[in-house]
Amino acid sequence: MSFSREKAGPVYRTVREVRGPLLVVEGVRGVSYNELVEVKLADGTEIIGTVLDVYEDRAVVQVFGQTEGLSLDVAVRFTGDVMRIPLSDDLIGRVFNGSFRPLDGLPEPIGYERREIFVSVINPAAREPPSEFIQTGISVIDGMNSLVRGQKLPIFSEAGLPHNVMAAQIARQSTVLGSEEEFAVVLCAMGIKHEEYEYFRREFERTGALDRAVMILNLADDPIIERIIAPRIALTIAEYLAFDLDMHVLAILTDMTGYCEALRSISIAREEVPARKGYPGYMYSDLASIYERAGKIKGEKGSITMMPILTMPGGDITHPIPDLTGYITEGQLILSRELYGRGIYPPVNPLPSLSRLMKDGVGPGRTREDHMEVSNQLYMAYAEGVKARDLARIVGELSLSDRERRYLRFAEEFERSFINQGVYENRPIEKTLEIAWDLLSMLPEDDLVRISEENIRKYHPKYRSA
């Protein structure tokens, strides 16, 4: 077992109720929230858990691992300690399950120290504003919705869309331009299928991405309760790599919908009054306790950048999970089923997508002085093209004006050559901007109203070839 059990406490045989993974223990004294608990089953098997709630002389304990054999006839020992994991740089390159047990055939980790996984978020007063550009090698992200070091930028997807393929590509390709600090990836997957598990393992090992990554993988048939601790284990590791070893860390959490479903299951077992769509009323603060662990801290070289991935139930962006996530994070990348149906990968629709911190991470000294202007012009032109396409579906393309047909062609070429790229195609930001300028050259120069005259003369293909 990887969790520490440094202190011993009294043993209770006063379990009065079993609700799935929850035990209600009566007659307890001196028990604290999140305290580590050992549960001994009738057959001698030991499992661990934590204190979820304490009221009067009762404690609600959530157990981790398989719940077969749980009954009123179990012994419960409160250790007086909290859940901790061992930390060291040897964790890089390792693969664990949602309970921090090795999945790679190697021994359990022995760390330089053990740290609690349920910790507070970064103090807002200690935060440093994000400012450095992270290159993902994906044009629609780098060019129009740039990721900034220390940012929280979620991906809103739907079932059946290639969000996990995107996650693996981002993990392989991401780098901080012009930075000397080491870059690491912490991937936490919650409730994934066996084929998704095999895909992540195979991709990370085959491409060498595992050499700079730590993977926490919770399968769909693993205990649902593990999905509650898996992201906290991942972020505890990320914090150690970032703020103790001075690394830039990209934390990818997929799928946060699986996490929220686990949260709802526990809430139902606790017989709590449900809020929207049956989710607990504290889901906002619970999600914030995860998301707000990302960022930059004043005086620290390292940082944690987070990309949570969630599948919107029924594609509904107003569903509580994407809705609350949008309030806490700094933008969103929205995947489009329509683009995916037309063979576009990655199917990111740039029009409803947004990176609120992009302006702080691009421009002179970070990417290029024309970056923000080019992004704004692409948005404007693509929106015109999409509007022309919608009109053509009603009146026919022949009924469009010359301007509308021009922007329709721009939209089609934009999707084909800018949004669309290979799964293993890693585009530097210079290549992304070069493709953007080639596309903008399809439009009359007078239409480039979002770009300064100086940048047009410096980067427009017409003047480059002159």
N, C-alpha and C positions, 0 to 999 in steps of 0.2 A: 504494500500500500504506500502510495507516494505522499499522503498527507501526514503531517506531524501529529504525534500524540504525546506531548511532553509531560502533561500533568494528569494525575488520576483523580477521580471524583467518586461520589457515592453511587451505588448501584440501586436502581429502582425496578421493582416488579409490579408496578401499579399502572400498567397500560390499560386504559378503560375503553379505548375506541381505536379502530383501524379504518382509515378512509384512503384506500389506494396506497400511495407512498407516504401517507401521513399517519403518525401515531399521536394519540392524546395521552399524555402521562400526567397522573395526578399525584398530589402530595409532595411536589418538588420544592426545594428551597435554594436560594442563591444561584439561580439559573439565569443566564444572560442571552439576549438576542444574538444569533449567529454562532453560538457556542458549539463546538465540535462534540458530537455524540457518537458513542459506540453502541451498537445493538447486537446482542447475541441471541441467535435463534435457538429453537428447541433442539435442533440437530447439532448445535455447536458452531455453526457458521457465523462469522462476524461480518457485519456491514456497518458502514458509517452514515452519519447524517448530520444535520445542523438544526439548531433551534430556530423555528420560523416565527413563533409567537409565544409570549408569556403573559398570562393573566391570572391573578390571584395565586393559587397554588398549582396551576396547570401549565404545562408546556406542550406546544405543538411541535413535533419533530418531523422534518422531511428527510427521508432516507434515500441514499443514492445506490444505484445498482439494481439488480433484479429484486422484485418484491415478493417472489414466491416464498412461502414459509412464514410470512408475517402474520402474527396472531396475538392474542392477548397474553399468551404465555411466552413472553420474551423478556430478556433482561436489558435494561437501558442504563448506560453509564455516561454521565455528563463529565467531560474531561477538564472543564475549566479553561480550555484553550479554544482558539478559533481555527478555522480552516486555513492552512498555509501550504505553500508549495516550495520545493527547493529550486534555487535559481543559480545559474552560472552560464558562461558563454558556450558551454558544451551542449546547451539546448538547441543551438542552431544546427539544422540538418536532421532534427528528430521529428518523429510522428507519434502523436498520442491520441487516446480516445477522450471522450468527454469527462472522464473521471481522472484524467492525467496518468493513465496506464499506458506503457509503451505499446505501439502497434508495429514497430519496425524490427522486433526481435532482439533489440538491445536491452541492457539492464535498465532498471529504474534509475532516474537521474539522482546524483548526489551533488547538492548545491553548496555554494559558499555560505549561503544563508537561506532562511525560510521566511516567506512573506505572506501576509494575509491576502486573500483574494477579494474579500468584500471590503473595499476601501472607499474613501470619499473621492469626489471628483477634484479636478484641478481648481484651486482657488482663483476666482476671476481676477483678483487684484494681482496675482502672480503671473497671469497670462501675458505672453508677448504676441502682438498681432502677426498672423501669418504673412509672409512676403516672398518666399522663394518658389519659383516655378518647378513643378515635378513633371518630367516628360514621361508620358505613358507609351508613346509611340503610336497612339491611335489618333488620327487626324481630327475626328469630330469632337474628341475631348480636348486635345492639346490646342487646336485651332480656335474653338468656339466656346468651350466650357472648361477652361484650364483648371487643373488641380494644383492647389498651393500647399506647400509644406505646413502641416499643422491644421489643415482644414478637415471638416467632416462633410463628405460629398457622397450621398447615397445613390444607388441605382434602383429605380423603380421598374420592376419587370412584371411579367405575367407567366403563368405556367406554360411550359413548352417553348419559351424563348431562351436563347443561348446566353443567359447571364453567367452561368458557371464557366462557360468557355471564355467569356470576357474577363471574368475574375482571374482565370489562370493566365491569360495573355497579359493583363495588367501586372500581375505578380511577377511574370517573367521579365517584362520590359521596363518597368518603372525605374527611374533614376533621377537624382537631383542634379541639374546642370551646374557645372562649375563648383561642385562641393567636394571637399576632401574627406568628409566624414563617411564612414561606412553606411551602406544601405541594407536593411533587412526587411523581410516580409513575415508577418504573423497571420496565418490563414486559419480562421475558425469556421467550420462548417457544421451546421446544426440540423439534424433530422434529414440527412441526405440519403438517397437510395444507394444500393450497393454498386450500381453501375457508375453513379456519380463519384462515390468513394474511390473506385478503381481508376476512374478518369483522372482525379486529382493526384493520386499516388503515381500513376504512370507518367502524367505530364510533368510533374515536378522532378521526378527522378530522371526521365529521359532527356529533358532539356537542361538539367543542371540547376534549375531554380531552387531545388531543395538545399543546395549548398549555402544559401543565404536565407533560408526560411525555417520557420517552426510551424508545424501543422497540428491543429486540434480538430479531430474529425469525430462527430457524433452521428451514428447511423440512425435511420428511421426506426429500426427495431431495437435500438438501445433504449435504456430507461429514459422516459420523457423528462424526468427530473434532472438528468444530466445537462439538458439544454439550458438550464438556469445557471449552472456554474461554468459551462464551457466558455462563454465569452469573457467571463471574469478571470478565468485562468489565462486565456489568451492575452487579455489586456494587462494582467500582472506581469506576464513575460515581456510584453511590449514596453511597459514602463521601466523594467529593469534594463532592457537593451538600450532604451532611449536615454534615460536619465542617470544610469550608472555607467554604461559603456559608451555613451555619447554617439549613438547611432541614429540615423534617420530611419524610422520604422513606419512601414505601411501596414495597417491592420485592416484585413478584409474579413467582414463578418457576413456569412451567408447561411441560411436565409433567416432574416429577422422575423419573418412571419412564423416560422417554426418555433422560434423563441417565444413569441407572443401567444401562440397556441398553448405552449407548455405553461405559460403564466396563467392563462385562462383556466386550464385544467386544474391547476393547484388552487386557484381561487374558488372554483366550483366545489372541490373537495373540502375546502375550508368553510363552505356554505356562506360565502360573502355575498352581499347585495351586488348584483352585476350592474355595470354601466352600459355604454353603447355596445350593441351587438354581443353582449355577454362578457365583454372583457372587464377586468377589474378597474375601478375608478382611479387607482394609483398607477395605471400603466404609463401615463406620461412621465411621472417622476421616476419610475423604474427604468424606462428607456433612457431618460436623461442621465441616470446613474451609470449607464454604459457609454453613451455617446460623449458625455462631457469629460471622459478620461483621456480624450485625444486633445492634442494641442502642443503649443510651445510654452516653455516656462522661462521667465527672465533669468539670465545668468547661466542657463543650461545650453550646451551645444546640441544635444539630441532633441528629437521631436517625435510625436506620434501623429500620423495622418491616417484618417479612417475613411474607408469606403464600405458602409453597410449595404447589403443587397437584400431587397425584399420583393416577394411576389405579391402583387395586389390582388386580393380575392375578387374574381370576376372582372379584373381589369379596372376596378373602381378606385380612382385616386382619392375619393372622399372617404374611403374606408378608414376606420380609426388608426390602423397601423401606419399607412403612408401619411395620413393627415397629421398625426402626432410627430412622426419622424421629420416631416417637413418643417414643423415649428422649431425643432431643436437643432437641426443641421443647417448647413450653409449652402443650400441649393439642392438640385436633383438632376440626375440623368435619366430620361424616360425612354424606355425601349418601346418600339412600335411594332405591333403585329402586322400592320400593313406593309411596312418596309421589309420585314422578315419574309412575308409571303411573296415578295417580289425578288427574293434572293439577295437582299442587301445585308451585309455583315460588316461591322456590328450595327444592328438596327436601331441606332440611337436617333430619335427625332429631335433635332436641335431647336425647333421652335418653342415647345413647352419646357425644354431643359434649361437649366440655369446654374451657373457657378457664381455665387454672390461675391466671392473673394478674387475672382479672376483679375480684376483691374489692379489688385495689389501685388500680383505675381508676374505680370507681363510688362513688356515695354523696354525702354533703353536700359542696358545693364543687366537685364534678366532674360529676355528673349530677343525682341527686335522692336524698333520704334514704330513700325507699321502694324504690329500684331493686333492691338485693340481696334484700330480703324478697319482693318481687313475683316475682323470678326463681325463688327457692326454692319459692314457692307454686305457680307455674306448672308447675315440674318435678313436684311432688308430685301435682297434680291431673291432669296429662296422663298420668303413669304409671298412675294409677288408671283413667283412661279407656281406655288401651291394654289394661290387664288385663281390663277389662269387655268390650272388643271381642273379645279372644281367647276369653273364656268364652262370649260370644254365638255364636261360630262353632261351638261344641260343643253347647250346650244350647238355643240360640235366644234371641232378645232377650226374648221374652215370659216366659221363665223367670228373667230377671234380677230382682234386688230393685230397689226404687225408687231406692236410693242408686246402685246400679250403672248403672241407666239414666240417671240424672242425669249421672254422670261420663262415660258413653259419649257423651251429647249434647255435653258440654263438650269432649271430645277432638275430635269432628267439627267443632265450631265453631272451636276453637283452630287446627286445621289450615286451615280455610277462610278465617279472617279475620286470624290472627296470623302463621302461617308463610307462607301464600300472599300474594304481592303482585306488582305489575307489574314488568316488567323495567326500566321507566323511572320507577318510583315511588320517590321518595326521602323516607323517613319520618324526621322529626326524632325525637329520643329522647322528647320529650314526647308525640308522637303514639303512639309504640310503647307507652309506659306507659299512656296513655289507653285504647288497645285492650285492654291486659292487664287493667285494672281493670273494663272492661265485661264481659270474659269471666269474671272472678272473681265478678262480681255474680250470675252464674248459680248460684253455690253458696251454701249456708247460711252465714251469717256465722260460726257456730260452727266451720265447717270451715276457716276461714282461720287455721290454727294457726301458720303461719310468719310472719305479719305482726303487728306490734305494734298494740295497741288505738289508740294515738295516730295511726298512719298509716292505719288503717282509717277512723277518724273524719274524717281530713283528705282522703282521696282516694277513698273508696268512693262510687260514684255515688248511693247512697241518701242519704248525708249532703251531697254536693255540691249535690243538687237541693233540699235542705231549706231 
